[in-house]
Amino acid sequence: MRHLPRPARRASLCLLAVAAVAACGPMACRPSTIVVAKKEVRAGPETPPGIRITETGRIEEPLMVIERDYWVQGEDGSWYPVSLKQFDSVEVGGRLELCR
């Protein structure tokens, strides 16, 4: 089986997640509060999907960018992805409300 490029995999997973959420409409967010034990920024290179056309008409792949994901670890050892706003708003030892 041929593997999809990383951006294509991410797009496929997003579509799958949207379909799953739409199918499970009644299953809304279950808010829960965690105490943050650790915070971590995970960064890596990403190439956006598509092509880029230069001023001279040359076709190029898009420039690589650094993608950052923000994570917090609860006291139970579980890691949770959070938005930049949530990440910046909480300190280690602080409480954070998340949807599960």
ABEGO torsion letter per residue (X at the ends): XBBBBAAAAAAAAAAAAAAAAAAAAABBBBBBBBBBABBBBBBBBBBBBEBBBBAAGBBBBBBBBBBBBBBBBBAAGBBBBBBAAAAAABBBGBBBBBBX
